[in-house]
Amino acid sequence: MININLFRSRIWIPPVAAVFLGITSVSGQSSRPQKDTLNEKEIDEVVVVAYGKAKRTSYTGSVATISSDKINNRPVTNITKALEGQVPGIQTTTSSGQPGAVSTIRIRGIGSVSASSDPLFVVDGIPFDGNINSISPNDIESISVLKDATASALYGSRGANGIIIITTKSGKKGEARVNLNISQGFSSRAVKDYEQVSTDQYFQLYWEAMRNGYQSGQISAQQAAQMATDNLTSGTGLSINPYGAAYPKPIGTDGKLLPGAKALWNDDWRDILQRVASRNQVDLDISGGSEKSNYFFSLGYLDDKGMAIESGFKRYNTRLKLNSEVKSWLNVGVNLSYTNSIQQAPTSSDSKASNIIQAARVIPSFYPYYERNDDGSYILNADGDRIYDFGKYRPTSALQNQNAAATLPLDKNENKEDNFSGKGFLDFTFLPELKFRSSFSVDLVNYNGHYYSNPLIGQGSETGGSVTKSNSRTLSYTTSNILTFDKKFGKHHFNVLGGQEFYKYEYQTISGTRTQFSLPYYYEPDAAALLGSFSGNSDQVSLLSFLGKVEYDFNNTYFLSASGRADGSSRFSPGNRWGKFWSVGGSWKISNEEFIKNLNVFNQLTLRASYGGQGNDKLLQPNRSPLYYAYQELYKFYNNLGEPGTVLEKAATENVKWETNLNLNVGLEFAILNNRIKGNIEYFQRKSQDLLFNMPVAPSLGISDFPANIGTIKNTGFEFSLFTTPIRNDDFQWNVDINLSTLNNTITKLPKGSIVSGTKLLQVGGSVYDFYIPEWVGVDPNTGNPLWKTFYNDASGNTVEGTTSEVSKATRTLQGSALPKVTGGISTSIAYKNFDFSGLLTFKIGGKVLDTDYTSLLHNGSAGGRAWSVEMLNRWTPENRNTDVPGLSTTTNNWTTTSSRFLYSGTYARLKNVSLGYTLPSDYFEKIGLKKFRIYIQAENLLTFYKHKGMDPEQALDGTTYYRYPAMRTITFGLQATL
């Protein structure tokens, strides 16, 4: 043991822990330290829960809270990106670094297969249907995450996957306060892309592939070598000679670069298609209040450029929040917000040739951005400008006839949104213990998509240009009427709640495409001649609910709660429309018992448990779009030579019903050492039964699938949180927080033995994301051919294991799960006088990632002209027989087909945020009325620790990469001022 004595504070810490905590400076409290230790008020904080608030130590449910200081100071465009590593039990995955992209969030595992597993967002007490991008992090006071049945059952079907409650800021009693936050940042890739071979290496490798491709029984090795040398730079080879006219055949018949040959250019396409981008943000808010009213008004501006050219996100937002006691028995409030956002989003998340991320990766550097002469100089136009090289000569695999650097500035890939959210309430106080709240909320989202391909250059020139415009309008509203009774009778305390809620959702969309522009620089459909397509539809959903809750506690020590809710959903047939949901919970504040008090150890000790059931009606189609009318027959309409035609799309399934979640939670919360160490340990079991699933059927039936209730999934795990204050005195405070959670996802019931879904296998005993793919054996040392494992039964019925060089004959087997075993975060904050330092380290342990992005750089030579990973330098040759990279040839061997060869560990750690700030002494600004002035520097996604270099380990939940926009590292400088 070692003794740390700093600033008159002494605490014993094990040596290993001291080293770990010392080097892991990683969340951000910038508050001034206090002289005394943590008090009971801090321990028994008030948290926002379903339809109200509660004291943490007396609450029977599982709730975690993130305060504003851990949100407001993060350079994140979307608040979902600020949740990772902050709360145990949450798995947050940012599958795209595109500015404005939303993270995928799962609370306590995967609760469904074909239905939505997204949590419900509740803003200021009312479910929110707007785009979460429309909420500025600067407007947020706190975020509560409700995880168990007691915490979320009151929201019924809408809370089946957990609830994230966002509380926006309100004015406080006192004189008006003006807060200004200005920041300027710079963004680039958080993870360096895969390393590629040089031009010299590429030409020698491709010569080898051509030679091996030529060689046969009729062509000798010597003849094949000469043919490869002769044709390497020709149209049958790479169609380019970057070594110039002096070296018309740069690779000799020995496969080596000729002496003196040197590439005349090296144009890394990542340099021209990617950039160090700027990020600018300004937030202003004015707030204040009196004895009977308060107000909060904010304005915000964000311009977040992307690291890919022509990508970015702009947001203009405003909020007005008013609360007033107009009568002694009547409080009223209104909360209005409006956001306008513009997202520039060129294709960056699939295998299309137009994907700017993929384009930057797969074109080798010997294909130039600009047209060049044989001596390497640029070819200039009549105005003396460089001419973009579209690579008409390039092989198809090297994105022939494309140059995104030239076309993207002339194209449009624009998404515009207007988000309006309005909330209002009336609070009536009939008696001190009897209150009634009537509230109304409306969310209106208007979306406009504008995608334009110019007619001058690039692929758009082949059709005379094209334009697609789409518009959608989403309107939803919720009315809520809640009556509460709260009364103490001596040592007995009762809280009773009852109410009714109605929710209506309406969606409309329209889209059309036209081609053939007569003039350039006209972007609207009216300027194009030929109508290509036109479509539109509308949907609506209704939900009627009745709810109630009873809470009781005795002597502030024993707590019981029970709740119930009935939801009627228009998604189901009348016979299955109503779902009934419930919860029961209890907690025991053991620290109030005399036998615990006498120990003089625990400042707080609470045991809690809960159990309950919720439902899920959010069935999705196989393409992940909502399915609103699962019980009805659905049809597609076709144009058959000018005559209308109708084709069955979905068969009627009137028996489909609610998916049910049963949740068990047991937790222990404690505080010791004068509240300097606080912790929480919880065990959860989440059982999802009657799973909503799209059952595939034979194509001969005329439909692809039908919705049904099948099977059961169980998620179990432990959650652990530890909050410590090792040092706290007048000048210095050090906080260390740790949280982690485990997850075991298991399918416990299916209607048949197993279901194959893409690269995954659903079967009893497995998880929902188990990889089911061919097993890679390696490379045949004698031939250089790839090998995969096979299993077959012999004549005696015995299973025989073998290998094959034809992937189509390989046997698919289970190869592990994409789900991590452990997720968590470590944060540390230090405040010394006017300095503050904070940071956050997040991590995931376990799980696998199928890196299909990487395979595009691992072709065996059959994709001539496409970039190569440096791993290809270790390919099989007669001299290098022990390798797992097959030999080269221009004839495909399909070795990059999905297999366990490209499964990599998903374990990683990321230094998510680091911040350093200095608050100038207030004496400097008293004369001009400034109360606070702070300057700071911070970094987001600063460092990433992982094994498989080039891949961003923070991938989609299902563990499969898909040519996505990488995460961004952002360095920000800023100032905060308060008047």
N, C-alpha and C positions, 0 to 999 in steps of 0.2 A: 504494500500500500504506500501511496505517496501523499504528502501533505501540501495543499496549495493554500497559500496565505497571501491574499491580494486585497488591498484597500480595506484592511481591518476585517475582512471576511474570511472564514476558514471552513473548508469542507473537505471531506475525505472522498477520494475517487480512486478506483482501481487503476493501475498503470495503463492497461490496455484501453480502458474507456477514456482516460485522459488523452492518450495519443490520438485516438479516433476522433474525439470531440474537438480536439485542438486543430486537426488538419481538415476537418470537414466543416468549413465555414460556409455553411450553406443555409429566411422568410421574412419577414421583414417587419419588425416592430421598430418604429422610429420614436416611440414615446419616451419621455424622460423618466429615468429611474426614480423610485420612491425610497425613502429611508426605511420604512417599515417593511415587514414581510407581507406576503400575500394574505389578504384577509378573507373572512367568510363571505363578504359581499362578492368578491371576485370568483370564489368557488361556486356560489349559488347564483350564477348569472341567469338572467332571463333569456330564454331562447324562443324564437318564432317557430310555432308548430301549426298543425292543421287548424284553421279557423280560430286562431288566437295565439296566446303566449303562455309559457310555463316556466317555472324554476327548474333548472337542470337537475338538481339533486332529488326533486320530488316527482319528476316526470317518469312515467312507466315505460315509455317507448325509447327507441334508439334514434338519437339525433346528434348530428355533428354540425358545428358552426364555423364558418370562415369569416373573419372580421374584415372591415373595409381596408385596413392597413396592409393586408395581404393581397388585396385586389387592385386598389387604386394606383399603386406605384409600379404595377407590372406593365411593360410595353406590349400588351396583347390587344388585338383588334376585337377578339371575341372572348367573352367571359368564360366560355367552356374550357378555354386553354389555360385558365388560371386555377383549375380545380385539381389537376394532376398532382399527386403526391401530398395533397393537403388534407385529405380525408381518407381513413381506411375504409375498405369495402367498395371503393369506386375504381373502376378501370376506365381510364380516359385515353383514347387513342386519336391522335391527330393524323389522319390518313392523307392529308394534303397540306402543304405549306403555302398554298395559294392564299394571298391576303383576302380575308373575308370568309374563308372556309370554316366550317363548324366541326368541332371535335365530336367523335362518337363516345357516348357515355353509357356505361353499364354499371348498375348498382347491385352488388351481391350476385354476380354471375349472369348467365344467359338464361332468361326465363321462357324463351319461346324459340321456335324454329321458323315458322312461316308467318308469325304475327310480330308486330313491333315490340322491341325490347327497350325502346327509348323511355327515359323517365319523364314524368310530368313536370313542366316548369310552372310555378305559381309566382306571380309578381304582385306584391302587396296584398296578398290574401286571396287572389282570384286567378284561376287557371289562365295561362297566357298562350295564345295561338299565333302571335306575330313571330317574325324572324328574330332569333335571339341576338343576331348581329345588331339589331336596332337599339339595344340597351348599352349605353356607354358604361364601362367599368367605373368611371368617375362618379356616376349617379348612385352607386350601390353602397348601402350602409352595411349589409351583412348577407350571407348566404347560409341557409340551413339545409342540410341534407337529411331527409327522413327515410329510414331504411327498413323498419320492421312494420308489422301489421298495425300495432297500436298507433304508430306515428302516421301511417298513410291510409288506413282503412276508411277513414271518413271521406276520402276522395274516391272510394269505390273502384270502379273499373279504370278510372283515369290514373289511379296511383298504383297500379299493379306492378310496375317496374321501378318503384321508388319515386320520390318527389324531391325536387330542388326548389326551395322557396327563396326567392329574391326579394329583399326588403330595400326599397330605395330610400334615399336620405330625406329627412324632414327638417324643417326649421326648428330651432330651439329658442326658448325664452331668453330674451335679452336683446341688446342692440344688434343691428344688422351686421352680418359678416359677409365679406366678399373674399372668395377664394379663387386664385388664378394658378393654373398649372400649364406650363409651356415646356415642350420637349422637342428635341431634334435628334433623330437617330439614323443609323445606317445598317442595312441588312445585306447578308450574303448567305451562301449555303452553310448550314450547320454541320454538314458531313461532306467531306471531299468525295467526289464521284470516283467510280472504279478506275483504277490505273490502267492505261492502255499502252500497247507497244508503240515504239517509235516508227517513223517512216522507214528507216533502214531495216528494222526488224520485220515490219509488215511485208516489205517486198521480198525478203528472203523466205519468210514463212509461206507467202502465197506462191512463190516459185516452187516450193516443195509440194504444195497442194496440187499445182498444175502438173508437175512431173509425175506425182503418184497417180493422178487422174488419167494421164496419157498412157502410163505404162500398162501393158497387157501382154498376152501371148504373142501378138503380132508386132508389138513395139517394144524394143529393148530398153533397158534403163538408160543407156547412152543416148538413144534416139529421143526418148521422153525428156531427158534433161535438155537437149538442144531445142526441142519444141517449146519447152517452158521458157527458156531464155529468149527465144524468138518472139513468142506471143505474149509475154508478161505485160507489156505496156500497150498492147494492141486492143482492138475491140473485143477480142475473145478473152482478154485478160482484164486488167484494171483500167484500160482506156485512158491512161495518163502516164506521163513521164516527168516527175518533178526534178529529175537530175539534169534535164536540159539536153540540147542537141548534141553536146559533146559526148554524151553517154546514151546512145540510142538503145543499147541493151545493157542496162545497169547491173544486172545479175548474170554472172558467168554460169557456165555449165556445171560448175562445182557447187552452185547454190549460194555463193558468196558475193557480196557487193564488190564491184570492181574498185581497185585502188584509185583514190582521188575523187571518186563519185561522192557528191554531197547534195542533199536536197536543197533546192533553191528557195523554198518557203516551208513554213510549218504553221498552218492556219488551224489552230484548235477552235473548233466551232463552238465550244463552250465559252470561249472568250467573247464572241460576238453575239451569241444568243442569251448570255447571262451577264449579270452586272452586279456591282455594289449599288444597292438601291437606297433611296432616302425614305425616312419616315418622319412626318411632322404631325404634331398633335397640340391642340390648344383647348383647354377646358376652363370655363368660367361659371361660378355659381354664386348666387346671392341668397341668403337665408336669414331668418330672424323670427321673432315671435313676441307675443305678450302673454298675459295671464290666460286669455281665452282664445287665442288663435296663433297660428304659425304659418310660415310660407317657405317655399324652396323653389328657386328658379335657376335653371342651368342652360348653358349653351355649349356646344362642343363641335369641334372640327378635327377631322383626321384625314391625312393623306398618306397612305401606306403603299409605297411602290413595291412591286415584287422583284425577286432576283431574276426572273425570266423577263425578257424585254416585252413591252406592251402589256404587262400584267400589273394589277394594282387594285386598290380599294379606297374609295373616298366616302366619307360619311359626314353628314351635317345633322346634328341632333339638338333637340330642345325639350325641356320638361318643365311643367308648372304643377306644383303640388301645394294645395291649400287645405287647411283644417281649421274649423272654427266652432266654438261653443256659442251658438246663436241664442239659445235659451238654456236655463239651468237643466232642462230635461232633454235637450236636443243638440247633438253634435252633427255637423255636416263636413264632408270632405270631398275633394275632387283631385284627380291625378291625371293630367293630360300630357301625352308625349307624342312627338312627331320626329321621324327620322327619314331623311332622304339619302340613299346610298347608290353608288355607281361602282360596279365591279368590272374591271377589264380582265377577261378570263379566256385567253387563248387555250386551245385544247392542251391539257397537261395531265390527263389521268387515264389514258387507255392506249391501246396498241396502234392507233391510227397513225398514218404517215405524217399527219399534220401536228402531232404531239410535239410541242416545242422542247420539252424535256428530253424526249427520246431522240429528236432530231439533233440536239446538241451532243448527244452521246454517240450515235451510231455512224456519223459521217467522219471518216478518218481525216487527219490533218493534212494529208497530201492532196486532198480535193480543196481547192482554194475558195474563199468567199467571193473574190473578185476575179474576173478573167485575167489571165496572165499570158505573156509572151514566152517563147521557148527559153529565153534567158532569165526568166523569173520576174521581169518587170511587169507593171500593170498595163493592161490595154485600156486606153482612155477613149471617151466619146468625143464628139465634136466640141463640147464645152470644156474638155479637159478633165472630166470627172471619171472616177473609176466605174466600171461596169460590173454589176453583180453577176456572179457565175451561177446559173441554174443547173448546171451539170447535166445537160441533155445527153452527154457522152457517158455519164456515170452508169454503172450497173444498177439495176432496179433495187438491189439490196442497200445501195448507198443513197436512197431517196432521190431517184432520177427526176429531173425537171422541177426541183424544189430548192428554194432558198428562203427560209423563214425570215431572215434578217431583212430581205428586200420586200417581202409581201406583207408581213404583219403590220408595218406602219401604214400601209394603204388599206388594210382590212379593218373590219370591226368585229369584236367579240365582247359585246357589252351587255351587262345585266343591270337594269335600273329597278330600284324598289322604293316605294313610298310606304312607310309603316306608320299608321296612326293607332294609338292605344288610348282609350278613355275609360276612366273608372270614377265612380261616384258612390257615396254611401250616406245613409241617414242612420244615426244612432239615437234611439229613444230610450230614456231612463224612466221607467214607470215607477220603480221602487229602487232603493239603493242596491238591492240584490237582484233585481229583475230588469234585464235590458233586451232590446230588440234592435237588430241591424238589418237594414234592407240595402242591398248593393246591386249595382249594375256595371257590367264591363263590356266593352266592344273593342275588337281588334280588326283592323282593316289593313290588308296588304294588297298593294297594286304592283304587279311585276311586269316589266317590259324587257323582252330579250331582243337584241338586234345583232344578227350575224351576217356579215357582208364579206364576199370574196371579190376582189377587184378584177376588172376585165382586162387589165393591161399586162400583168405579168403573173407567173405562177400558174397553179392548176386552174384558177378561176378563168384564165384567158381561154381555156379550151371550150368553155361554155358561154363565153361573153360576159362572165361575171354572174354572181348569184346573190340573192338576199333572202333571208328568212327573218320574219318578225313574228313575235308571239306576245300575247298579253294574257295575263291571268289576274283574277280578282278573288281574293279570299276574304270573306266576311264571317266573323263569328261573334256571338255575344252570349253572355252568361248572366242570369239573374239569380240572386241568392237572398233568402230570407231566413235569418237565424235568430232564435230566441234563447237566451241564456239565463240561468238562475244560479247565483253563487251566494252561499250562506254558511256562516259558522255558528255552531251550537256548542258552546264550551270547547271541548277538545275535538269535536266532530266538525268536519268541513265537507260540504257537498258542492259540486259543480255539475249542473245539468244543462245540456245543449240539445236543441231540436231544430230542425229546419227543412227547407225545401230548396231545390236548385233546378234550373232548366238551362240547357245548353243547346245552341243551334249553330251549325256550321254550313256555310254555302261556298261552293267553289265553281268558278267559271273560267274557261280558257278558250283561246282562239289562236290559230297559227296559220301562216301561209308562206309560200316560197315562190319566187319568180326568178327568171334567168334572162340573159341577153340584154345587157345595157348598151345603148347606142352611144353614150358618152361616159367617160370616166368621172370620178369624184362626185357622183350622184348616188346617194346611199339608200334612198327610199324605194319601196316596191313600185311606185308609179313610174319610175324611170326605167324599169325593165319591161321587156316585151312579152315574155312567155310565162304563163301561169303554170307552175309545176305541181303544187299541191295546196290544199286548203282544208283545214280541219278545225273542229271545236267541239266542246262538250261541257256539261255542267253536272255537279253532284251536290248532294246535301245530306246531312246527318243530324239527327236529334237525339238528345239524351235527357230524360226526366228522372230526377233523383229525390229521394227522401232520406234523411239522415238523423241520427241521434247519438248522444254520448252521455255517460254518467261517470263522474269521478268522485271518489270518497277518500278522505284520509283521516286518520285518528292520531291526534297529538303530534302532528307533523312527523310521524315516524312510520306509520303503515299506510300504504297507498294502494287503492284498487281502481281499475277503470274498465269500462265496457263500452263498445260502440257498435253501431249497425248502420248499414246503408243499403238501399234498394235502388238499382239503376235499371231503367227501361231503355234499351238501345234499338234504334231503327235499323241497325245492321243485321238483326236477326228476325226470323219469322215471328209472327204474333205468339205462337206457342212457346217459343224459347226466348222471348224478348227480355224478360226480367231476370236480373241476377241479384242475388242477396249476399251481402258481404258483412263481415263482422270481425271483432277482435276483443280479446280480454287481456288484461295485463295487471301486474302488481309490482310493487317495489317496497323494500324494507330499508329504511335509513338506520342501519345498524349502529352508526356512530352516535346516535341519540340514546342508545341503551347504556345503562350505568356500567355494565360489565365491560363495555368497550371504552367508555370514558376513563375508567380506572386504570386502563393499560397505559394511558398517556402516550399512545403511538399514533393513532389515526385522528386527523383533523376532520376527515370525512370518509365514510364507508357506506356504500349503498349497493344492495343487491336487487336486481330487477329481472323480470321475465315477462314474456308476452307470447301470444299465439293468436292467429287469425287467418282469415281467408279473403282474397280479393279476386277480381276477375279481369279478363283481358278480351276486348272485342275488336282490337285493331288488326284484323287480318290483312296480310299483304299478298299481292300477286307474286309470281316467281321473279319478275323484274323489280320487285320491292316497291311498286306503286300501290297505293291503298285500294282495297277491294271493299266497296261500300254496300254492295247488294248481293252478298254471298248466297242468300237463300233463294234468289230469283234466277230464272233463265236469262242469260245475257247473250246478245247477238252482235255480230259484226256485219257491216254493210259494205258491199262492194259494187263497183261499176263494171258491169259485164257488157262490153260493147255498146255502151250508152243506156243499157237497161239496168235498173237497180236489182241488187241481189242481197239476200239475207242468209247468213251462215251462223249456226250455233257456235258460241264461244265458250260459255260456261253452262253446265247443266244445273238445274235447280237442286238445291240441297237444303230443304226445309228443316232437316234434323240437326244442322250444324248449330252449336250452342257455345256458351261462354267457355273460354279457357280459364282455369282456376289456379290461383297461387295460394298455397298454404305456407305461412311463415312462422317459424319458431325463433325466438331470440332470448338468450340468457346472458346477462351482463353483470359485471362487478366494477364499480367505480370507487376510487380511493384517492386520498390526499394525506401525505405525511410530512414530517419535518417542517412544521409551521407552514404547511401548504406550499412548500417549495418544490415538492414533487407530487404531481397529480398523474393519475393514470386511469385507463379504462380497458377492460378485457371483455370481449363479447364472443359468444358462439352463436352462429345462425344456421338454420336449416330452411331452405326455400324449396318447396316442392310444387312444381307446375304440372298439373294433370289436365286431361282432356285437351291436349295440345292442338291448337289450330295449325293445320298443315295442308299444303297443296299436294295431294296425292297424284303422281303421274299415272297416265293411262296410255294404252296403245294408240298410236296415231290413227289407226283404222277406225276408231270410234268418232273421229271428227273433232275431238277436243284434246288438249294437251294435258289437262289436269282438272281436279275438282277439289274444293275445300272440304275438310273432314276433321273431326276430333280424334286424335290418335295419341296414344302413349303418354309417358310421364317423364319429366326431367327433375333431378334433384341437385341443388347446389348447396354445398355445406362449406363451412370455413370458420376461421377464427380471425378476430380483429383486435389489434393492440395499439393503444395510443399512450404516449408518455410525454408529459410536459414538465420541464424542469427549469428552475432558476438557480443555477449553481452559485452565482454571485449577484448580490444586490445591495447597493448602498447609495450614499449621496451622489457620487460621481460616476459610478460604474454599474452596469447591469448586463448580465450574460444569460440568455435564454437558449435552451436546447430542446427541440421537440422531435420526437420520432414516432412514426406510425407505420404499421405494416398489416397486411391481411393475406390470408391464404384462401385458396379456392379449389374445390373439388367438384367438377361438373360431371354428372353421371346420368345416362339414360337408363331408366329402370323399367320401362314398359314400351313396347311397340306392337302394332297390330300384326306384323309379320317379322321374320327373323332379322332382316336388315334392309336398309334403304340406302342406295348409292345416290349421292347428290354431288355431282362434279368431282372434285378431288377429295371429297369427304365421304365417310361411311357412318351412317347412323345405325347403331345396334345396341342392344341391352348390355350394359356394363361399360360402354364407351362414353365419350363426350360428344357434344354437338359439332366439335371442330376437330375430329380425328382424321388425320391424313390417310387416305387409302389410295396408294399409288405404287407403281413398280419399284422394287428394291434394287438399287444399284449395287453391282458386285465389283466392278472395276474394269480394267482394260486387259484383254488377253495379251500376255507378254509375248506370245509368239506371232500374233497377227496385227496387234494394235487396234483391234476392233472393240467396241464397247460391249459390256456384258451386263445382263440383267438376270435376276433370279426367276426360276420357274418352279412350279409345283404341279405334279400330275399323279394320277393314280394308275398303278400298273395293273396287270391282269388279275393279280391277287387282291386288289383293293388297297394295297399299301401306298402311302404317299411317298413319292420319290422327288427329291430335290435336284434341280439341275440349273443350267444357265443357257442363255440364248443371246445372240447378237442382233436379233430382230425384236424391237421393243413391242411390236404388236403381239408377239407371242409371250411376253413377260406376264407374270402373275401379279396382280395388284394385292398388296398386303398392307396392314396397318403400320404406320410409321410415326406414331406419336401425335400429340395434340398441339394445336396452336395456342391454347390457353396457358398463361403463365401460372406457376404454382404460388408465387409470392409477389406482391406489389407493395410499394411503399414510398416513403419520403423521409428525409432528414433535413431539418431546418435549424439554423442558428442565427440569432440576432445579438448584436453587441452595441451598446450605447455607452459612450464615454464623453462626459460633458456635452459639448455641442456636436459631436460626431456620432454617426450611426452607420452600422454595417449589418447587412443581412444577406441571406442566400437560401437557396433550396436545391437539394439534390434528390432527384427521383430515380427509382430503379424498378426493374422487373427481373424476376428470376424464374427460369424455366420457360417452356413453350418453344415452338419451332416456327420458322418463317420459310415459306417456299419462295425463293427469289427468282421469279420468272423474268424480272428485268435483266438480271445478270446473264441469262442464257442468250440474249441477243448479241452478246460480245464473245460467245464461245462456239460459234459455228465451226465446223471442221474444214471449211474452205468452200463449201457449197453455196455460201452467201457472199460471193466475191464482191469486194469493195466495201463491205461493212466492217466497222472497227472491230479490233480484237483486244481482249483482255491480256494482260501480261502473263496470265496463267497459261496461255497457249504456248509460251516458250518452253513449258515442261511437257509438250506433247510427246506421244510415243514415237520413237525412232528405233532402228535396229540397235543403236548404241544406248538408248534410254528406254529400257524395256519395263522398268518398275515405276509406273506412273498411273494416275487415274485420269489422264487426258488422252483420248484416242489419237491415232495417227491422222495426218492431214490428207485431204483429197477433195477434188472438186465434185465428187459424187457423194451425195448426202448419206450419212449413216444414222441420222435421227438421234444422235446421242444427247441433244439438248431437249428432247421430249421430257415432259414432267416425270421426275423420278426422285428417289431419296437422295440422289447425287446433289441436288440443289436445295436440300433442306438444311437450314443453318440454325444455330442456337439463337433464340430470341432474348437471351439474357443481356441486359445492358444497364448502364447507369448514366444519367445525364445531369450535368450541372445546369439546372433549369433556369435559375435566376441568381444574380449577384448584384448587390446595390451598395453604394457608398455615398453618404450624404453629409452635409455640414449645414447646421442652422446658425445663422449669424446672430450674435447677441442682440436681444431686443432693444437694448439701449441705443443702438445705432439708428433706429428707425422710429423712435417714439414721437419725434417732432413732426413726422409726416404721416403718422397714424398707422403705420405698419405694425401688426402684431407678431408676424412671423415671416421670415424669409429664409428659404432653404434651397441650396443648390445640390445637385446629385448627378451621379453617373451610374448606369446600371446596364447589365447585359442579360439577354435572354438566350437560352440554348448555347451557353458559352462553350462547354466541352461535352463530348459524348465518348463514353468508354464502352467498347464492344469489340467483338472478335472479327466478324466478316466485313472487312474494309470495303467501303464503297456503298454499301447498303445502309439506308437509314433504318435503324432497328425499330423505330416507332411506326409500325405498319398497321394495316387493317386488322380488325378483330379476328377475322378468319385466317390470318397468317399468310396471306398471299399478296405479293407485290403486284402492282399493275401500272408500271411506267408513270409513277405519280410525281407530283410536284414535291420536292424535298422540303424538309423543315428548314426554317431560316434562323440564322444567328443575328441578333439585333443588339447593337450597342447604342445607348441613348444617353444624351446629356439634357438636363432640364433644370427648371427652377419652379418653386412653389412659393406663392406669396399670399398672405392673409391680411386683409384690412379690417 
